[in-house]
Amino acid sequence: MSPYRVLVTGSRTWRSPTDRQTLRDALDAVHAAFPNLVVVHGACSRGADFLAQRWAEDRNRAGATITVEQHPADWDRYRRAAGFRRNAEMVATRPDLVLAFIRNGSPGATHCAGLAEKAGIPVRRWTQP
């Protein structure tokens, strides 16, 4: 059976203890339903991407076998468009589900979730002011 692919997108400011727990609970629920899991994220050094990476590492240390697929933005080459190009690249990998953790209307995470919805990919959103 092929792995279940979940794309995590979110604000770089998604990092409080409550935010962290919300993201971990969401990924735990997906992992419980789909143990053969690939977590796709944008490889940001803070926020939701970072928390998703840490979650996978923690679960793997506990015996899970979660694959992580990172898609860093090429800021040097694409400048201001890099994040949007990266989002399109991640959505083009056809994840089964997108988890979007959006604070203050984050343009990048909102863009990624919108692209996924247009592609017919289910999106679950958590929003914070």
Beta strands, then each sheet from edge to edge (+ up, - down):
strand 1: 4-10
strand 2: 37-41
strand 3: 67-70
strand 4: 97-103
strand 5: 123-128
sheet 1: 3+ 2+ 1+ 4+ 5+
end
